[in-house]
Amino acid sequence: MEQTRQLVNTITKGIQEKKGSSIVIADLTGIEGTICKYFVICQGNSPAQVEAITESVGDFARKELDEKPSAVAGQGNAQWVAMDYGDVLVHIFLPDVREFYDLEHLWADALLTRIPDVD
């Protein structure tokens, strides 16, 4: 569990490094039958920023914890990139796409932690 929390913190740092905003960590550990333990959700303001955040998260996780995602989906159009780290799923959205899918409310039972934006 400690390793998973470390991964969530490292992913968050990777997002902040590229000025990803509106970071929300959804703790799914208390919910039966979920596909993972945590969602880390954030947004970038352009496809280029979404790509940069994706790259940064990958770099931070690899350098700090020697972790690599088992899958990365959505890089082609960079409107919604999902990175699968097993116990942690990272979702990097463009703002309107994030609003449309509204993952935070889909998992209303989850404990949500909002991380303040870095200026």
C-alpha positions, 0 to 999 in steps of 0.5 A: 500500500505504501508503494502505491501511495508513493506512486500516486505522489510521484505521478502528481509531481510529474503532472505538476512539473508540466503545469497540469491543473485541477488534479484530483486523486480518487481513492477507490480502496474502499469500493468493492470490485474496482479495477484499481486502487486510485485514479489520478485525474488532471487536465492540460490546456492543449493537446501539446500540454496533454502530451507533455504531462503524459511524458513527464508522468512516465519519466518521473515514475521511471526515474524515481520508482522504476515503474512503467505503465503496462498500457498508455491509450489515447496519445494519438489525439491527446484529448484523453490519455489514460496510463495504466500503472496497475493499482493506479490509473492516470487520466490526462484530459483536455478540459471539455473532454474531462467535463464531458466524461466527469469521472469524479462523479462516476466514482461518487463513493470514492474519497476525492482529494483535490491538489491545489494548482502550482503557479 
